[in-house]
Amino acid sequence: MSGVKDKMLVGERFRRALCSYPESAVVQEAMARELVSMVRLHAGEERLGRVLEIGAGSGLLTELLLEAFPVASLTANDLVGECREPLREIARRLRIAEFSFLKGDIEECGELPGSQDLVVSNATLQWLNDLDKLFAAVRRSLVPGKLFAFTSFTVGNMEEIAMLGGGGLSYRTTEEIGEIAGRHFELLELKESREQLTFPRLVRCLAIFARPESTVLAGSGGAEAVIWTLWRTTAACFGYREGSALPIARSIAC
């Protein structure tokens, strides 16, 4: 996969959008619910002593997971330091005895906290550069026989936005992700799905996916903050028939 992602730029855009993120993260919430269902299927109802979440963000997965399973200790990681307090509040409200926050780029954090009963990550791995290295670190952090469960966006995700001139991230395929994971873990389940969001007006779509604090990464390498000026928006809308529906496909591996 070509290109190195500028995660500092990603973090800055997410920090600006932290308060409004949950209302527009419809697909990410669906992914989180599916992930919790998969964990329940493979882990049963057993108590999860220690859990590490990579890329916890605003806590979409965090809250669903802690509501579904008894957890003694949660370590939440995110690139954005401002995520600490919302995540701490979720842990406090759901009576988690021990909470810690691991701030920073997970690829630069060194050895991860050990003796984990579960490591999870929702809609984060597409931002990482070296999955092989990360998966090796996750394996070392897990108690033998315990689970690593994750979702990631894959090839084909939001390609309609790229076609409108907004750039696009260079995604891995589901097969590529599975091949890398298989070097370190026994694969219990690997599947891909496509969720389609439909917007009656293009401007409504851009209001969500191309708002000023959003980041779109160019697939040829590096990171590009795409600014949707009046001219760019008008050009994208030209020829778009009012009242027609714009489908936005989200490709997901879990």
Salt bridges, closest charged atoms under 4 A:
GLU12 OE2 - ARG15 NH2 2.67
GLU12 OE2 - ARG16 NE 3.07
GLU29 OE2 - ARG33 NH2 2.99
GLU34 OE2 - LYS191 NZ 2.34
GLU45 OE2 - ARG40 NE 3.61
GLU46 OE2 - LYS146 NZ 3.00
GLU63 OE2 - ARG93 NH1 3.04
GLU85 OE2 - ARG88 NE 3.41
GLU89 OE2 - ARG92 NH2 2.58
ASP105 OD2 - LYS7 NZ 2.90
GLU107 OE1 - LYS7 NZ 2.28
GLU111 OE2 - ARG140 NH2 2.87
ASP132 OD1 - ARG183 NH1 2.94
ASP132 OD1 - HIS184 NE2 2.89
GLU159 OE2 - ARG194 NH2 3.87
GLU179 OE1 - ARG183 NH2 2.61
GLU189 OE1 - HIS42 NE2 2.90
GLU189 OE2 - LYS191 NZ 3.55
GLU213 OE2 - ARG211 NH1 3.79
GLU242 OE2 - ARG201 NE 2.95
